[in-house]
Every structure is written in C-alpha cells, then in structure tokens.
Amino acid sequence: MPGPVTGLNAPPASRIRRPKLLRCIAITAVVLLILAGLAILIFWLVVRPAPLGYSVDDASIHGFNLTANQLSASFNLTLRADNPNHRVGVYYDSIDVAVWCSDQLVAFSGVAPFYQGHRNVTTIEVDPVAKSVPLLTSVADNIKHDRSAGVVELEVRVRASIRFKVGLAKTKHYTLTADCSPVVVHLSKSARFQRTYCDVDI
C-alpha cells in the first residue's frame, strides 16, 4: 500500500498554480474581446458613421506650356470634402493633393491641417504647380492629343492622415485616399467645368 505523499515526491506548488493562471489569462482575454466587440457594436448603433465624400468642384489651368516634352502649368483646383455624420468630427492632421497625367505625377501640393465638424462641407482651394516637369513621350503625346481637342484630362489624388472625434474621444490615425478621375479641364474659359466625384477609401 503506497505511503503518503511526502515533500520529496509531491508536485511543486508552481505546477499546480500554472494551469490556473493560464486559465485565468485565457478567460480574461476572451472577456476583453467580447467587451471590445460590444463597444464597437454600441458605437456603430449610436453613431452610425456615414462615408466621407469628396469631389472636384472646379479646375482650371494657367500658364500651360508643353515644350520639348517638358510641362509647366499651374493647376487651380477646388475640392469639396463632405462629412455627413451627425456625431463624428474629422481631424485632418495632414493632407496632400497630387495631379497626375496618364499615370505620371506632374504636380503636388500640401494643405494646412484643419478640423471638420459634424455635417460639414469644407471647400479646399489648392494650386499644385508643375515646373518644367519632364514627361514620358507617351504622356506628352496624350496631352498634345487632348490639347488639340481643347481639353486636358487629369487625375487628382488626395491622401490624408485623419482622426475621428466622437464626443471627447479621438480615434487613432487612419489614412484617407480619394481618387478623382477623369478631371476634364477645358482650355476655353467659356466652357463649363463638370464636377468630378471621387472614390474614397479609409
């Protein structure tokens, strides 16, 4: 008949405590995940965030010159940033606007940081400038072809670092991108610009 367990062959107390500790950690992690999921669900039900909207409302070109496949021009753009949310504000900590022609970057400009309140439409005026930018031959040929028709076709790309504000709470940084294409700019001042809506992704 085996004798009583002595101190020599009894399992260490640390071995007994370890499974209990791991079980507690696992239960705590599950509870935290459930609470986080509930918080996100409650946030969505209360706030019901709507997508941000972007469009190019006006565009013109000044000082347009294409010589020896080098482009010089000032692109005058009016962007419309729409925050339709009732309870969500947006901090734009940085925002950059780029002008592309036939998949080639030709001009770039930054915009000063700003805060956009609830149900707010913000107009952004920006003037990216191209100074003797060397173009690929194919890009230069496309621009010459468009110019002969009295237009220049652009793509405007917006990239911003944003944070959302709900009450006193602020979220982490997110990257917003807006691709606006085609932005058709008429070289004749008598022609009316047609608003171009953008594809927005966050």
Secondary structure in CASP SS format (residue, H / E / C, confidence):
PFRMAT SS
TARGET T0000
AUTHOR 0000-0000-0000
METHOD secondary structure of the structure
MODEL  1
M C 1.00
P C 1.00
G C 1.00
P C 1.00
V C 1.00
T C 1.00
G C 1.00
L C 1.00
N C 1.00
A C 1.00
P C 1.00
P C 1.00
A H 1.00
S H 1.00
R H 1.00
I H 1.00
R H 1.00
R H 1.00
P H 1.00
K H 1.00
L H 1.00
L H 1.00
R H 1.00
C H 1.00
I H 1.00
A H 1.00
I H 1.00
T H 1.00
A H 1.00
V H 1.00
V H 1.00
L H 1.00
L H 1.00
I H 1.00
L H 1.00
A H 1.00
G H 1.00
L H 1.00
A H 1.00
I H 1.00
L H 1.00
I H 1.00
F H 1.00
W H 1.00
L H 1.00
V H 1.00
V H 1.00
R C 1.00
P C 1.00
A C 1.00
P C 1.00
L C 1.00
G E 1.00
Y E 1.00
S E 1.00
V E 1.00
D E 1.00
D E 1.00
A E 1.00
S E 1.00
I E 1.00
H E 1.00
G E 1.00
F E 1.00
N E 1.00
L E 1.00
T E 1.00
A C 1.00
N C 1.00
Q E 1.00
L E 1.00
S E 1.00
A E 1.00
S E 1.00
F E 1.00
N E 1.00
L E 1.00
T E 1.00
L E 1.00
R E 1.00
A E 1.00
D E 1.00
N E 1.00
P C 1.00
N C 1.00
H C 1.00
R C 1.00
V E 1.00
G E 1.00
V E 1.00
Y E 1.00
Y E 1.00
D E 1.00
S E 1.00
I E 1.00
D E 1.00
V E 1.00
A E 1.00
V E 1.00
W E 1.00
C E 1.00
S C 1.00
D C 1.00
Q E 1.00
L E 1.00
V E 1.00
A E 1.00
F E 1.00
S E 1.00
G E 1.00
V E 1.00
A C 1.00
P C 1.00
F E 1.00
Y E 1.00
Q E 1.00
G C 1.00
H C 1.00
R C 1.00
N E 1.00
V E 1.00
T E 1.00
T E 1.00
I E 1.00
E E 1.00
V E 1.00
D C 1.00
P C 1.00
V E 1.00
A E 1.00
K E 1.00
S E 1.00
V E 1.00
P E 1.00
L C 1.00
L C 1.00
T H 1.00
S H 1.00
V H 1.00
A H 1.00
D H 1.00
N H 1.00
I H 1.00
K H 1.00
H H 1.00
D H 1.00
R H 1.00
S H 1.00
A C 1.00
G C 1.00
V E 1.00
V E 1.00
E E 1.00
L E 1.00
E E 1.00
V E 1.00
R E 1.00
V E 1.00
R E 1.00
A E 1.00
S E 1.00
I E 1.00
R E 1.00
F E 1.00
K E 1.00
V E 1.00
G C 1.00
L C 1.00
A E 1.00
K E 1.00
T C 1.00
K C 1.00
H C 1.00
Y E 1.00
T E 1.00
L E 1.00
T E 1.00
A E 1.00
D E 1.00
C E 1.00
S E 1.00
P E 1.00
V E 1.00
V E 1.00
V E 1.00
H E 1.00
L C 1.00
S C 1.00
K C 1.00
S C 1.00
A C 1.00
R C 1.00
F C 1.00
Q C 1.00
R C 1.00
T E 1.00
Y E 1.00
C E 1.00
D E 1.00
V E 1.00
D E 1.00
I C 1.00
END
